[in-house]
Amino acid sequence: MEVGGLAITDWPASERPREKLLECGPKALSDAELLAIFLRTGVKGKSAVDLARELLSDFGGLRPLLTANQADFCQPLGLGSAKFAQLQAVLEMARRHLAQGLQRGDALSSPQDTERYLQSQLRDKEHEVFACLFLDNQNRVIRYRELFHGTIDSAAVYPREVVKVALAEGAAAVILAHNHPSGIAEPSSADRAITERLQQALGLMDIRVLDHLVVGDGYSVSFAQRGWL
């Protein structure tokens, strides 16, 4: 593919996305360059990088593109169902990669890894979801479970049900988590109130609440870090 009379293969190696990645690492690449490597080829009159830039502009960024449904994803020129399937496989591999750090029986060793895992599970949900990460008395993972699903702006959370599931799992501690589909992770007064109720209910069974993470668009807020637990 030629751009401005110069084929991409004739570009300096440092300016070609794949070679740049191999030489400098993936963090050195822009969103468009990373996407260009995934696309592999461009379309008539456009290099893979040009196509990637156009797609990012049309979708409003990398995340909206990656979370688009099949119909929207396949609508632009050059993207089809095979590419959509390939993308879904890549995203699922990324989620499973994060999950492997939280396998059953593994002790939590990194708050950052735990946060990234919960973000990967909840941030792209269209509706509010309340989940728990159940742990044993040595903070080893027992199970992650999504317990309540709500509307676009709320989820009914019942402390009695959380306690029931925690006892059934044999949990000694839990990490609570839920998403804000608006993308704004700042906890509401209702979030703080239900956390207090859950802490009290679980405490009656000697089950500790280690944290409550509110997941937004690309970041989360930790109750523990705020000093609210």
C-alpha positions, 0 to 999 in steps of 0.5 A: 500500500502506497501513501503519498507515493511511498509504500509503508514497507519503504518507511523507516523501520522506526515509523512502521507500527510492527517494527516500532513495537518490536523495537520500543515495546507496545507502550510506545505506539499510539492507539492508531498504530496499535489498531493498525497492527490488528487490522494488518492491511488498509483499503484502497487509497489508505494505509492500515494506519490511515484506516485506523485513524479514521476508525478511531475518529468515527467511533470516538476513540479506541474503547468505543470501537472495541466495545461496538456490537457486530453490526456497528463494527462491521459497517465501516469499509474494510471490517467484516465478521471475521475481523469482529470475531478476531477482535472478540477473541483478543478481548477475551484472551485479555480478560482471561489473562487478568483472571489468571492472577485471581485463580481459585486458591491464589492469595491476593498479592496486588491491589492493582491486579485485583482492581484491573480484574474487576474493571475488566469484568464490569466496566463495559456492562450497559447496566449496573451490576453488583458483584463480590469477590469471595476470599478465605481466611488467608485472602485466597480467592474462592470465587467471583460472582455477579449477584445483582443486575439493575437498570441503567442507574441502579441495582437493588442489593439485598444484604441478606442474599450477600450474606447467604452466598458468602456463607455458602462459599465459605468466605471469610472476607469479601471485596464488593464491586459495582459499575457505574454505566455513566462512566463516572466512578465517584460513589454516591450516598446510596453506594456508601449507605449500602456498603455500611449495611453490607459491612454490618450484616457480614460482620455479624457472621465474622465476614470482613469487607476488605474493599468496595470498588466502584468501576467507571470508565477506565478508572475506579474508586476504592472505599478502602483507599478513601478510608471509608471502611 
